[in-house]
Amino acid sequence: KGEHRLSAVLEKHIQNHLSDSLQLPGNDNTWELFAEEGEMKVYRKELVEDGLICDPLKAIHSIKRVTAREMCHYFWDTDVRLEWEGTIESFRVLEVLDERTIIIYQTHKRVWPSAQRDCLYLSSMLKIDNPPVTDGGRIPHDTWMVCNFSVDHNDANSVSGCVRATVEICLICQTFVTPPGDNRPIDRDCLHCEIVYVANVNPGGWAPASVLRAIYKREYPKFLRRFTAYVQTKTNAKEIWF
Ligand SMILES: Cc1cccc(-c2n[nH]cc2-c2ccc(F)c(-c3ccc(S(=O)(=O)CCO)cc3)c2)n1
């Protein structure tokens, strides 16, 4: 802890997510379920700030045969970012704060009729030592998290014409193991991972509400489908990475 200049502000984001992002949306009526595919449930709230659509998004999902660490690693590792992220046009790692904390500047593909968006954020991956037990009372094998939130940085010479979006995003993953019994070794069929993905994206500049809400309605389920399938494929033949 305290390894870099942004440790304190990172710690605050982590604590906020641990206290509110793990609240499952099914329990209260403030979240509207707007997409459901199998184990994946995607909720949103309608929120307008200064005339901009900032709808918070919360998705829960259960993915077979992967661990929390694997999910968070492939979400965090920029070496594979373009293999699963469909809306990014370019990105650059501006600074490495420690072995699991970096600062990224990225531009997204323009979606007509809005201006192109870019974002500049800190991305950190960490293991949660005393994991919050899910409401079902089941004990996870372990809990990992990736926290992405907007920061300022001098070196981000922004791509001209881009409107700066601000993000507060978190992926919290918990591994559950069902022992195979009679002393057989654990294999991937004994694993599943339960995730909560929370995204608060402020588009930074005006865009038609209908366009933004249509983008979110299409892009979030697509991203969750594509990313989870990507991790299952990427890890399928590999040793289990707890
Ligand atoms: C997956 C998705 C959902 C909603 C909107 C879009 C999208 N389409 N065209 C432009 C964007 C766009 C605009 C601004 C943003 F900050 C992000 C954005 C979304 C996700 C993340 S992340 O941290 O979850 C994954 C890393 O890129 C960061 C930024 C995406 N893509």
The ligand as a Gaussian input file, in Angstrom:
#p B3LYP/6-31G(d) Opt

LIG

0 1
 C      -18.613000      -0.958000     -23.939000
 C      -19.245000       0.354000     -24.170000
 C      -20.291000       0.743000     -23.352000
 C      -20.830000       2.010000     -23.518000
 C      -20.343000       2.871000     -24.493000
 C      -19.359000       2.375000     -25.327000
 C      -18.850000       3.201000     -26.393000
 N      -19.129000       3.025000     -27.733000
 N      -18.472000       4.011000     -28.413000
 C      -17.767000       4.810000     -27.539000
 C      -17.997000       4.299000     -26.251000
 C      -17.393000       4.773000     -25.004000
 C      -17.328000       6.162000     -24.738000
 C      -16.717000       6.587000     -23.564000
 C      -16.192000       5.648000     -22.655000
 F      -15.625000       6.084000     -21.535000
 C      -16.279000       4.269000     -22.914000
 C      -15.720000       3.250000     -21.990000
 C      -16.411000       2.038000     -21.806000
 C      -15.869000       1.029000     -21.004000
 C      -14.625000       1.224000     -20.390000
 S      -13.927000      -0.060000     -19.437000
 O      -13.071000       0.540000     -18.459000
 O      -15.021000      -0.886000     -18.960000
 C      -12.950000      -1.095000     -20.501000
 C      -11.686000      -0.422000     -20.941000
 O      -11.898000       0.296000     -22.129000
 C      -13.943000       2.431000     -20.543000
 C      -14.479000       3.441000     -21.349000
 C      -16.888000       3.854000     -24.091000
 N      -18.785000       1.164000     -25.144000

